[in-house]
Amino acid sequence: MSAFHFAFKVKDIKSTRKFYIEILGCKEGRSTESWIDFNFFDNQLSAHVSTEIPDLDYCGNVDGVKVPIPHFGCLLSIEQFKNIQERLENANIDFVIKPQKRYEGKVGEQLTMFVLDLSGNPLEFKAFSNKEEIFLV
């Protein structure tokens, strides 16, 4: 499987390190005073400091729930999902969309939760009940 690279805006390096390293448990890669890379579940995130972070738009409607667009995240195992949920709860991170089961009893059944990082970027974490159904409709 190929990993992805995603570059995005953050307000500062200190709070970004706190969220991605201390809270999520990501490993730090290269960095300067204005950007920092992370190993985000075997994918490369590149956070760049900016004063122009866009407002959230809850234009997504998924299974009757308004979700922020754009967002990024990760597909996890159920065990990893529960671990990240616990880490977020222990860090007192508010959920934009609380952990829940989506499409229960249907193809694509999944656990999902949304949070904002400390710069206000929305992230979604998912765990499919059956990995074979990730791309099925």
C-alpha positions as CSV (number, residue, x, y, z in Angstrom):
1,M,0.0,0.0,0.0
2,S,1.2,3.5,-0.8
3,A,1.5,6.2,1.8
4,F,0.1,9.7,1.2
5,H,1.7,13.1,1.8
6,F,-0.5,16.0,3.0
7,A,0.7,19.5,3.7
8,F,-1.6,21.8,5.7
9,K,-1.7,25.1,7.7
10,V,-1.2,25.4,11.4
11,K,-0.9,28.4,13.7
12,D,2.4,27.5,15.4
13,I,4.9,24.7,15.8
14,K,4.6,24.3,19.6
15,S,0.9,23.5,19.8
16,T,1.2,21.4,16.6
17,R,3.9,19.3,18.3
18,K,1.7,19.0,21.4
19,F,-1.3,17.7,19.5
20,Y,0.4,15.3,17.0
21,I,3.2,14.0,19.2
22,E,2.0,14.2,22.8
23,I,-1.7,13.5,22.2
24,L,-1.9,11.4,19.1
25,G,1.5,9.7,19.5
26,C,2.9,10.6,16.1
27,K,6.7,10.6,15.5
28,E,8.4,13.8,14.5
29,G,10.3,13.9,11.2
30,R,12.2,16.9,9.8
31,S,11.4,20.4,10.9
32,T,12.3,24.1,10.8
33,E,10.9,27.1,12.6
34,S,8.1,27.3,10.0
35,W,7.2,23.7,9.3
36,I,7.2,20.2,10.8
37,D,6.7,16.7,9.4
38,F,5.0,13.8,11.2
39,N,4.6,10.1,10.7
40,F,0.8,10.0,10.8
41,F,0.0,6.3,10.9
42,D,2.7,5.6,8.2
43,N,1.7,8.7,6.2
44,Q,3.6,12.0,5.9
45,L,2.0,15.1,7.3
46,S,3.7,18.4,6.7
47,A,2.4,21.2,8.9
48,H,3.3,24.7,7.8
49,V,2.8,27.8,9.9
50,S,0.4,30.3,8.5
51,T,-1.7,33.3,9.7
52,E,-4.3,32.5,7.1
53,I,-6.2,29.4,8.4
54,P,-9.6,29.1,6.7
55,D,-12.9,29.0,8.6
56,L,-14.6,25.7,8.9
57,D,-17.5,24.8,6.5
58,Y,-19.9,22.1,7.7
59,C,-21.2,21.5,4.2
60,G,-20.7,17.7,4.2
61,N,-23.8,15.6,5.0
62,V,-22.9,12.0,5.7
63,D,-25.5,9.7,7.0
64,G,-27.5,12.7,8.3
65,V,-24.6,14.3,10.1
66,K,-23.0,17.6,9.1
67,V,-19.2,17.2,8.8
68,P,-16.5,19.8,8.2
69,I,-15.1,20.0,4.7
70,P,-12.2,19.9,4.0
71,H,-10.9,17.4,6.6
72,F,-8.3,14.7,6.7
73,G,-7.8,11.7,8.8
74,C,-6.9,8.0,8.9
75,L,-8.4,4.6,8.6
76,L,-7.5,2.6,11.7
77,S,-8.1,-0.8,13.2
78,I,-10.8,-0.9,15.8
79,E,-8.1,-1.3,18.5
80,Q,-6.2,1.7,17.2
81,F,-9.5,3.7,17.0
82,K,-10.2,3.0,20.7
83,N,-6.6,3.9,21.6
84,I,-6.8,7.3,19.8
85,Q,-10.3,7.9,21.3
86,E,-8.9,7.3,24.8
87,R,-5.8,9.5,24.1
88,L,-8.1,12.3,22.9
89,E,-10.4,12.0,25.9
90,N,-7.5,11.9,28.4
91,A,-6.2,15.1,26.8
92,N,-9.6,16.8,27.1
93,I,-9.9,17.3,23.4
94,D,-13.5,18.1,22.5
95,F,-15.1,16.0,19.8
96,V,-16.6,17.9,16.9
97,I,-18.5,14.7,16.2
98,K,-18.5,12.2,19.1
99,P,-17.3,8.7,18.6
100,Q,-20.1,6.7,17.0
101,K,-21.0,3.8,14.8
102,R,-22.1,4.9,11.3
103,Y,-24.0,2.7,8.8
104,E,-24.7,0.1,11.6
105,G,-25.7,-3.3,10.1
106,K,-25.0,-2.1,6.6
107,V,-22.2,-2.4,4.1
108,G,-19.5,0.0,5.2
109,E,-20.3,-0.1,8.9
110,Q,-17.6,1.9,10.7
111,L,-16.7,3.7,13.9
112,T,-16.0,7.4,13.3
113,M,-15.1,10.5,15.3
114,F,-14.1,14.1,14.4
115,V,-11.8,16.4,16.4
116,L,-10.0,19.7,15.7
117,D,-6.3,19.9,16.2
118,L,-5.0,22.8,18.2
119,S,-4.9,25.0,15.0
120,G,-8.6,24.2,14.2
121,N,-8.0,21.7,11.5
122,P,-10.7,19.0,11.4
123,L,-9.5,15.4,11.5
124,E,-11.6,12.2,11.1
125,F,-10.6,8.9,12.5
126,K,-12.4,5.8,11.1
127,A,-12.4,2.0,11.8
128,F,-14.4,-0.2,9.5
129,S,-16.0,-3.3,10.9
130,N,-15.0,-5.1,7.7
131,K,-11.9,-3.8,5.9
132,E,-13.1,-5.4,2.7
133,E,-16.0,-2.9,2.6
134,I,-14.0,0.3,2.6
135,F,-14.7,1.1,-1.0
136,L,-18.0,-0.8,-1.4
137,V,-21.4,0.9,-1.8
